[in-house]
Amino acid sequence: MRLSSFPPALKALLAQFCGWGVVWLLGQFGLLPDGVWILAFSQAIAAIAVAAVLRSARWWLPIHLAFTPLAFATHAFGVPSGVWLTAFAVFALIYWSSYRTQAPLFLTNRQTACAMAGLLPPGPIEVLDVGCGIGSFLIAFARQRPDARLTGIENAPAPFALARLRAGPATTVIRGNFFARSWAGYDLVYAFLSPVPMPDVWEKARREMKPGSLFVSNSFGIPGVEPNRVIEVADRRRTRLLVFEIPASDC
């Protein structure tokens, strides 16, 4: 098994341990100047280097940069240990299994939902948002298409609870793993995830969605697959919506 294929959490742990190993070696050879903060930042930089070699997702790098210096800072300034526990609990409720899926919480803006409203002709439609977060897309799309029945799937407890509270009467929010739920019967499936799960997401879409229905990915493409259409959204982040039409089965 190649190191680059390790689970994200294991890569992070390995990077931290290797960072301390590098610092220890530098100290043994007298190459590390004195000073607590030099020690902390040297370990952080070494951890970043190891994480890069392991091909960790880019958003892990600032985490490695901040982790040890923040740990030293909380000790130096007498921050109660309960702060760490509270912060961990808050982030766990928000991001939950993001360390495994490498799909962090992204919020969809109103302009993006508006750009998608005309993808399907008028009439009753079934729309699914996989990894719906706090329900931003569901709420905005429902305003544009009152003829739509919407479903959102979210695994993280805090975003799920907020999406459930915000959902309108024509919107259903389900807590769970979107890979474990069927996508059959939906006219449009929307995803704003990350590059990592896209090959598996596309395979599921092709396997379960009906021919002619639409799968729309916000920003992240599918390796080796050209979208049928690309929508450039006139928003601040210059969002690109990649529209894939589900082909007919080869069988």
C-alpha angles and dihedrals in degrees: 000000000000118000092233090062094057117120112271094247092051090049090053093050092047091049091053094048092046089049090058089045091056091049091050091051092049089051092049091055094044093246097123117084119225119268137094095237092048087054093049096048093042089056091047093051091047090050090051091052092051091046090052091051089051089051094238116178112276094246089065091065098071088045090057090045093055103034104081097033090052091049090053091045094053089052094045094050096040096244109176114253089234089073090067091049092049092048091048091051093049094049091045091054091049102040101021105164098007089113087065102036095036088219107125126193111286122178121219115220128221094253091060093051090048091052090054097046094086098047092096127043121253116283138075111325135176115225129186127195111198111206091011096181111194093347099261095143094042093054096044094045092048089058091053096042112032087170090067128098107211133201127187128192120201130167103191112089101222098047090042092054092048093047090050091052093048097044119115127227093271093050128086121194118197127190114223148073111311090212088062094052125078118249093195117127098027121125093201132020119192126198133182101176128121136278093267103073097033098101091053091042091054092048090053092047092051092045099048111021120087120252113270095025119121133245113194123193120194109224099327122096132208114247111249095003123103116212118239089228139006120210117202109209117211095226133121095265093046093235119206118206114203110206119201122186113213108242125224115270117267090223 
